[in-house]
Structures are given as C-alpha cells and as structure tokens.
Amino acid sequence: MRTIPRQVRLVLLGLACLTAAGCPNGCSEITKILNPSGVQSVAISPTVLQLAVGQTQQFTATVRPDGASDKGVTWSVAPAGIATIDDKGLLTALAPGQVTVIAATVATPVHRAESVVNVIAASAQ
C-alpha cells in the first residue's frame, strides 16, 4: 500500500480529488476511489430553445468519456411551473416564461449541463 505524503491539496474533480505532492500518477489513483464511474463531463442538447405552451421537446444528454461505467442522468427544470420534464428528458411547456433544463449525472451529480428554454404563449408563435 502506498502512503500519501503529508502535503496535499484539494482539487475539484467530480466529487473531490486529493492530490499528493510527489505522487507519480497525479491524482489518478485517488480519483478512481472518489469517482469510480469515471464520469468527466456531461453535455445537453439542444442548448437553447423556444417552445410554445403545449409543445414538447426531447432532450438528450451525452456523458463523457465513452468508457464511463454509469452514464445515467437525472432531469429537472427550474423554476417549476413553466415546464415539466420526465425521467427520459421529454420536456412539456406549460406556461410562458424562461426555464432551465438540468441534466445531472447519477454517478457524480456535480457533473451537470444546462439548457435555457423560452416558453411563449401558444398564439405568439
């Protein structure tokens, strides 16, 4: 078992990563413990959108790298009341306003992507 020198620094990577001075592999060994899924990022599509009340839009999330073991995402919208989104990324526009769609990885929820949706009145389109 390798001992970690006393001098460490905290780096934001996934949940967290402790990097030890003099560690030949940087923080790769510690990252595997703190982020076993290997998720590094998530992207959402589309990124900007305008919908009329009553319309729907399917969103997709791409989790990187391709070899990540858990590519699941959770979907949410903020603020509530302007639109809803189901667990598969299908958004339904409910009322005029602006809403942010959020896709967060299940494995490491700090990896997230956002999209802005402008919802307009049905007759305004």
DOMARBA-292716 format. One record per residue (C-alpha): residue number from 1; residue in three letters; x, y, z. Coordinates in steps of 0.1 Angstrom, whole numbers. Example, Ala and Ser with C-alpha at 12.3 -4.5 7.8 and 13.67 -1.06 7.14 Angstrom:
2
+-----+-----+-------+-------+-------+
:   n : res :    xx :    yy :    zz :
+-----+-----+-------+-------+-------+
:   1 : ALA :   123 :   -45 :    78 :
:   2 : SER :   137 :   -11 :    71 :
+-----+-----+-------+-------+-------+
//
This chain:
125
+-----+-----+-------+-------+-------+
:   n : res :    xx :    yy :    zz :
+-----+-----+-------+-------+-------+
:   1 : MET :     0 :     0 :     0 :
:   2 : ARG :    13 :    34 :   -10 :
:   3 : THR :    14 :    61 :    17 :
:   4 : ILE :     5 :    96 :     7 :
:   5 : PRO :    28 :   124 :    18 :
:   6 : ARG :    15 :   149 :    43 :
:   7 : GLN :    14 :   178 :    19 :
:   8 : VAL :   -19 :   175 :     0 :
:   9 : ARG :   -42 :   200 :   -18 :
:  10 : LEU :   -79 :   198 :   -26 :
:  11 : VAL :   -89 :   199 :   -63 :
:  12 : LEU :  -125 :   200 :   -76 :
:  13 : LEU :  -129 :   170 :   -98 :
:  14 : GLY :  -161 :   151 :   -97 :
:  15 : LEU :  -168 :   149 :   -60 :
:  16 : ALA :  -133 :   158 :   -49 :
:  17 : CYS :   -97 :   148 :   -56 :
:  18 : LEU :   -68 :   149 :   -32 :
:  19 : THR :   -36 :   153 :   -49 :
:  20 : ALA :    -4 :   143 :   -31 :
:  21 : ALA :    29 :   160 :   -37 :
:  22 : GLY :    53 :   135 :   -53 :
:  23 : CYS :    26 :   111 :   -64 :
:  24 : PRO :    38 :    98 :   -97 :
:  25 : ASN :     4 :    94 :  -112 :
:  26 : GLY :   -10 :   127 :  -101 :
:  27 : CYS :   -44 :   121 :   -86 :
:  28 : SER :   -55 :    92 :  -109 :
:  29 : GLU :   -53 :    66 :   -81 :
:  30 : ILE :   -74 :    88 :   -57 :
:  31 : THR :   -98 :    98 :   -84 :
:  32 : LYS :  -106 :    61 :   -91 :
:  33 : ILE :  -117 :    58 :   -54 :
:  34 : LEU :  -137 :    91 :   -53 :
:  35 : ASN :  -152 :    88 :   -88 :
:  36 : PRO :  -153 :    51 :   -97 :
:  37 : SER :  -177 :    56 :  -126 :
:  38 : GLY :  -150 :    76 :  -145 :
:  39 : VAL :  -175 :   104 :  -155 :
:  40 : GLN :  -157 :   136 :  -165 :
:  41 : SER :  -185 :   157 :  -181 :
:  42 : VAL :  -220 :   158 :  -194 :
:  43 : ALA :  -234 :   178 :  -224 :
:  44 : ILE :  -271 :   185 :  -231 :
:  45 : SER :  -288 :   190 :  -264 :
:  46 : PRO :  -305 :   213 :  -275 :
:  47 : THR :  -288 :   241 :  -255 :
:  48 : VAL :  -312 :   269 :  -263 :
:  49 : LEU :  -347 :   266 :  -274 :
:  50 : GLN :  -381 :   284 :  -278 :
:  51 : LEU :  -413 :   265 :  -274 :
:  52 : ALA :  -450 :   275 :  -274 :
:  53 : VAL :  -472 :   265 :  -245 :
:  54 : GLY :  -483 :   229 :  -250 :
:  55 : GLN :  -453 :   219 :  -272 :
:  56 : THR :  -429 :   192 :  -262 :
:  57 : GLN :  -391 :   187 :  -268 :
:  58 : GLN :  -369 :   157 :  -263 :
:  59 : PHE :  -336 :   165 :  -247 :
:  60 : THR :  -305 :   143 :  -248 :
:  61 : ALA :  -275 :   141 :  -225 :
:  62 : THR :  -241 :   128 :  -235 :
:  63 : VAL :  -219 :   116 :  -207 :
:  64 : ARG :  -181 :   115 :  -213 :
:  65 : PRO :  -159 :    97 :  -216 :
:  66 : ASP :  -174 :    69 :  -236 :
:  67 : GLY :  -159 :    44 :  -212 :
:  68 : ALA :  -177 :    58 :  -181 :
:  69 : SER :  -194 :    29 :  -162 :
:  70 : ASP :  -226 :    48 :  -152 :
:  71 : LYS :  -240 :    71 :  -179 :
:  72 : GLY :  -273 :    77 :  -162 :
:  73 : VAL :  -287 :   112 :  -158 :
:  74 : THR :  -314 :   128 :  -138 :
:  75 : TRP :  -335 :   155 :  -154 :
:  76 : SER :  -350 :   186 :  -137 :
:  77 : VAL :  -363 :   221 :  -145 :
:  78 : ALA :  -361 :   253 :  -126 :
:  79 : PRO :  -383 :   272 :  -118 :
:  80 : ALA :  -412 :   248 :  -115 :
:  81 : GLY :  -445 :   257 :  -132 :
:  82 : ILE :  -432 :   268 :  -166 :
:  83 : ALA :  -424 :   233 :  -178 :
:  84 : THR :  -421 :   197 :  -167 :
:  85 : ILE :  -396 :   171 :  -177 :
:  86 : ASP :  -399 :   134 :  -174 :
:  87 : ASP :  -371 :   109 :  -165 :
:  88 : LYS :  -363 :   103 :  -201 :
:  89 : GLY :  -357 :   140 :  -209 :
:  90 : LEU :  -391 :   149 :  -226 :
:  91 : LEU :  -400 :   185 :  -217 :
:  92 : THR :  -435 :   198 :  -219 :
:  93 : ALA :  -441 :   236 :  -220 :
:  94 : LEU :  -468 :   247 :  -195 :
:  95 : ALA :  -467 :   285 :  -192 :
:  96 : PRO :  -449 :   315 :  -207 :
:  97 : GLY :  -415 :   323 :  -192 :
:  98 : GLN :  -380 :   310 :  -191 :
:  99 : VAL :  -369 :   277 :  -176 :
: 100 : THR :  -336 :   260 :  -172 :
: 101 : VAL :  -334 :   223 :  -180 :
: 102 : ILE :  -307 :   205 :  -160 :
: 103 : ALA :  -292 :   171 :  -167 :
: 104 : ALA :  -270 :   158 :  -138 :
: 105 : THR :  -251 :   126 :  -138 :
: 106 : VAL :  -263 :    99 :  -114 :
: 107 : ALA :  -228 :    88 :  -106 :
: 108 : THR :  -214 :   122 :   -98 :
: 109 : PRO :  -242 :   149 :   -97 :
: 110 : VAL :  -216 :   177 :   -97 :
: 111 : HIS :  -213 :   169 :  -134 :
: 112 : ARG :  -242 :   187 :  -150 :
: 113 : ALA :  -253 :   206 :  -180 :
: 114 : GLU :  -280 :   232 :  -185 :
: 115 : SER :  -302 :   244 :  -214 :
: 116 : VAL :  -323 :   275 :  -215 :
: 117 : VAL :  -359 :   272 :  -228 :
: 118 : ASN :  -381 :   302 :  -236 :
: 119 : VAL :  -417 :   293 :  -234 :
: 120 : ILE :  -441 :   317 :  -253 :
: 121 : ALA :  -479 :   318 :  -254 :
: 122 : ALA :  -493 :   294 :  -280 :
: 123 : SER :  -508 :   322 :  -302 :
: 124 : ALA :  -475 :   341 :  -303 :
: 125 : GLN :  -456 :   316 :  -324 :
+-----+-----+-------+-------+-------+
//
